[in-house]
Amino acid sequence: MAYINVLQLANGLGIGGMEKTLQLYAKYLNKDIFSVVVAGWDQGGVREREIRQNGIEVYILGKCKKKLTELMKSKKIHILHIHQHATMDKAIVEAAIESGVRAIVGTNVFERFDRNVCDRIDVTLLISKLSAINYRRYLNMSWKDFWKKNRVLYNPIDLSEFALSQDPNYKSEVRRKFAIPDNALVVGSVRRPSPSKWGDLFFKMLPILTNRKPGVALAFKGLPREIRYRLDAMRLPNRKIFMEASLDVCEFYTLIDVLAYSSVIGESFGIVLAEAMACSTPIVCNSTPLRYNSQIEVVDHNLTGFIVYGKESFAEAVIELLENKNLRVIMGNNGRMKVIENYEVQKNTIQLEKIYIDVLRRKGLRVPEKVIDNYNEIRCFPSLEEVKSFEREYGRSLRMCYGKPSYADIYGYELFLRHGKIWKVVYAIHRLVERFKSDKGSIGG
């Protein structure tokens, strides 16, 4: 018999990493203790069917406060867990209060803040150490005060979804499907099918890569039509493989030898990176010091992949991996071990369960002792000290990259902390100049 009723809610149930996280928590929460329902505040999406197949009820609310209130009352919800990209809709919190929900937990993906709403959140979950650092700085709070209502909980990865990637026979099968020889080299990139998600640095380095490695194949998953037209205009002679965006990504990661990943705004976590690591795929990705930059927290430079800044170093890093199979294997294995140790879904879910139990006890709900005993020995990670240590070392982390970055790249973050918006403008001008100098034939040039 479940003791605690939980509503997992997001704006929609689409293909993104936030929605994937909601789906996994809904699936793996201990059903002997937690009864779970899922709702799309605005709309449904491709994950709706899979969630229902796991035996979980799903409701689409159309941004109707009355429907949400009635749902929480009828299901006697104890915990409302809101997964948010943008600033939270005030009506959601009002509905929770009106329906008598005991606790509100919010996963804050992009560190958005609305004091009128966020003050009503009992626990805010940030999905990386760097997100917590940025959010605390935005709130202008001491670490001691910040940690009273905020925690870091990494996005979970379900390793069972990527088990086939470890089977050499499956890799050969995938290669045959796409008529790629087992000894051929494939570089790939994957995103949601939105033009804004496809950073142009990857495309700017392609002419350098393909000139040096004319035999390398290029694989794309989720490439929007607009970007494909521009890619075709580059007239690269290499073999190209295009896959439609879908929930199944194991086949793609198994096909490629290196994941080449670039972003203009960076990542608050980077679930694509963690999924590639789960498949033992090494990664080359760019650092974005003045934007979201948790990709350099997920990818350990020189251990699970390479961190780069410019197109030349991007291409050189990819080429080094293509030319060194042993290095690809070592970095791939390191990446998979990091996922097992830090992002594995059952480890992360039991931490979430402990957070739920702790907040309900703090709010005065009586929880049976036999339930509490399940979580006495659970240590939530990363801890406050681990987050503070990452903050102290972050400036040094920015210098750990492939090739030679510019002065602005190395010291941009520290100067931004000292001089704020003035330096951000200077850095933006620096980047525009670099973009103007780039090849006109490349995407985004």
C-alpha positions, 0 to 999 in steps of 0.5 A: 500500500502506497503512503504518499501520493505524488503528482509529477507535472511539466508544461508538456510531455515532449521529447526533451530532457526535462520531460525524460527526467519526469518520465523516469522518476514516475516509472522508478519511484518506489510504488510500495511507498509512492503512488504517482500520477503525471500531468501536462499543464499545457499539453501532452506529447510523445512521452505520454504513451510511454508513461501510460504503458508503465501503468501511470495515469496521465492527465492533460490540463490545457492550463486550466487551474480548476482541472489541476485543483480538482485532480489534486483533490481527487487524488489526495496529492501530498507532493506536487513536483513541478518540472519547469523550463521557464518561470513557473505559472502562478496558477499552478502554485495557487491550485496546489495551495487551494487543494491542500497539497502538503509540499511543493518540489520544483525542478528548476532547469534554467535557474529561472526565478519569480519570487512571488512563486518561488517563495512557495516552493518547499524544495528547489532541485537544480540539475547540476552543481553549476546551476546551483552556483548560478542560482545562489548567486542570482538570489544573493544568499549565503550557502548556508541559507541557500542549502535550506531549501535547495539541492542538486539532483542530477538528471537520471539515466536509465542504463537498461535503455542503452544495454545493447550498445555494449554488445559488439554484435549489435554494433555490427548490426547497426552498421550493416543497417546503414551500410557502414563498414565496421572499420569505418569512422563515424562522427555524429551530432544529435539534438531536438529538431529545433534550429535554435538547438543546433549550435553553428560551431559544429558546422563551422569545423566540418570543412576542416574535419572533412578536408583532413578526414575525407573518408569519415561519415557524418551522422545526424539525428533530429536535424531540422530541414532548415539546417539540412538545406544549409548543410547541403549547400556546403557540398561536403563529399562525405557520406551522410546519415540522417535519422529522424528525432525519436525517443530511441537514441541507443541506435544512433550512439551505437553507430557513431565513434565520436559525438561532436556537440556544440551549443550557443547557450550551453547546457544546464545539464546535457542529457544528450551527453550523459546518454552518449557516455552511457553508450561508451561514446567519447565526446567533443563539446564546446565551453560557453563560460558566460551562458549555461555551461554544465556540459564541462561538468558532465564531460571531464576534459581528457577523461571522458572527452575533450572540451574546446572553444574554437572551430580549429581546436574542435576539429583537431580534438575530433581528429585525435579521437578518430585516429586513436582507437585506444583513446576512444575506448578509454574515454568511452569506458570512463564516461560509462563509469561516470554515468553508473556512479553519478547519474544511474536512475535508481540511485538518483530516484532513491535520493529524490524519495529521501528528499520527498520524505524529508520535506513532508516530515518538515511540513508536519506530515506523519510518515511511518517509521518503517518508511523513514528507516528505508532512507536513514543511510541514503546520502544525497550527492553532490553534497554542499561541500562538493558544490562549493569545491566545484565553485572554487575550482570552476575558474581553473576548469575553464582553462582545461581545454583542447588547444589554445583558447583566447584570453577572453575565453580563459578569463571571461568568467572571472572578469564577468564576476568582477565587472558584470554586464560591461564585460559580458558586452565586451565578450559578446563583441569578441565573439561577433568578431570571431564569427565574422572572421569564420568561413562564409560558407559554413553554417551560421557564418 
